Amino acid sequence: MTTTTTGGKPGSAATDSGRVHTAQAVALELWRNPIGQDTLSVGTALGRRSAISARYRFVRSEGQVFDRRVEGTVPLTLYWHGGRGDHLTTATAFGVKSAVAAGYRFIRDEGYVYPIRRTGTVPLRLFWHAGWGDNLTLAHPSSVAEALRAGYLYVRTEGYILP
C-alpha cells in the first residue's frame, strides 16, 4: 500500500481548509459473475461488498488506484446497464459520455487514476466483447492476455494506475 502526507506530491489530497489527508493506494479488484459474462472492477469497500453480495467471484488485483482525489488524478467511475447486465468502469470524458448515451447508470466512483502516463504507472485498458455484451477494464498483463484469448477487443486506455 502506498501512502504519503506531503502536500503536492502524488498521494496527497488537500482539503479546503488546507489540511492534508493521507491518500492511500488501494487494490483495483477484478470480479466475475460466474453465471453471466459480466465483470466488475472495483476499488472501494462498498464495491467489494456489492460484488460479494451479487455472488461475483474475485479474479485478481489489476493494480492500485487512489482512494481519494490527489493532484493530477480523475475519478474512475462505475456504471451499470440493467438491460445488458453489464458494468462499465471508465475514467475518460468520452467513456462517461458513451456510457450515459448507451443507457448506463452511474453507480459510484471506485477510485482515482492518472489520465496521462506517469513514471511508475501502467495503462488501465478498456475491452469489449460484442457477443457477451461485456465491458472489461484491466491492467494486469495476465488479465489482458486472457481477455484477448477470449475474444475481447481493445477499446481505449482509460487512465494509468500503480502496478
N, C-alpha and C positions, 0 to 999 in steps of 0.2 A: 504494500500500500504506500503510495507517495503522498506526502503532505508538505505544506510549507505555510508559514505565517508571515512571511516577509512581503510587504506591500509592493505591488507592481511586478512581481515575478510570477511565472506560471504556478498555479496552485493557491494564489491568494485572492480573496474577494473582499473588497472594501464595502462597508455599508454607508448609508447617507451620513451617519454621524462620524465617519472617518475611522471607526474601529475596524480592525482587520480580523476576519474569522478564518479559521483554517478550512480550506477546501481539501477534500480527500479524493484520491483516485480510487474508484470502486470498479469492481468487475462488471463488464458488459456481458451478460449471460445469454446464450442461445438456448431456447427451449423449443421442443417439437411436440405437436399434438399427435399421439400415436394412432388415433382413429382417422383423422383427416390429414391433409398435407400441409396444414398451417404451421408456420414457425414464428417465433416471437423473440425479439432481442430486448432485454430489459437491464436497467442499471439501478433500479430502486428496490427497496424492500417491498413496497406495495406491488410493483411489477412482478417480483418473485412470488409473493403470496398469491397474486392473481393467477399466475401460471400454474402453481401447485394446485390451487382450488379447482382449476379447469382441467386438471389431470394431464397437463403437459409434462414432458419428461426433459430433464436437464441434459443438454448435449455437451457443452463446454463453455469456457470463458473465451470470448473473442479478443479480449484485451481490457483496457481500463479507460473509463470516462470520468470526468469530474462530477462530484455530487452537487455542485452549485456553480453558478457562473463565475468564471475568473476572466481576467483581462484577455481579450482575443478569442474567446470561445462563443459558440452559438448553441442554442438548445437542440438536443436530439429528441425529437417528438415522436410519440407513438400514436398511430391512428388505427381504427377498426372499421371494416366494411362487413356489416352483418349479412348482407345478401351473398357475398363471396365467402364469408367465413375466413377473412384474411386480415392479418395485422400488417402494418407498414410502419417501419421506423425510418425517419428521414431527418436531415439536418439542413437541407438546402431550401432556398425560397422556391425554386422550381418544384421540388419534391412536395412541399406543403401545398402549393397551388394545384399540382396534379392530383394529390390525394383528395383535396376538397372537391375539385371538379369531377372526380370519379365517384363521389358519394361516400368517401371515408369520413369518419367522425373522430375528432380529436379526443384522445384519452388522457394523456399527461406527458410531461417532459420526463425522459428517462435518464438524463444526464446532460453533460455539456462537452462539446468536441471542438477541435480547431477546424475552421473552414479551409485553411491552407496548411500545407505541409510545414512542419517544424522539425528541427533536429530531434531525433529520438521517438518520432511518431510513425505510425503505419496507416495506410489508407483503410477507411471503412467503406466497403463497397455494397451497392445495392444490386441484387439479381432478381430476375423474374422468370417464372415457369408458367407459360401460357396454358399448358394442359391441366395444371393443377390450380391455376389462378392464385399463385403464391408469390409474395414478395419476400425476400430474404436479405437481411443486412448483416454482412460478415467482414471480419478482418483476419482471422486466424488462417494461416496457409492450408491447414487440413480441411477447414470448412469450405474454403474457396475451391479446392480440388474436388471435394465431394459434390459441391453444387454443380460444377461444370460436368462431372461424370453423370450426374442425374438429369442433365438437360436444361439446367438454368442458364439464362443468358445474362451477361453483364449489362447493366443499365447505366450506372454512373458512380462516381465516388461521392459519398455523402459528407465526408469530412475526414479528419485524422485523429487517431486515438493513441494512447500509450500501449505498447505491446504487453 
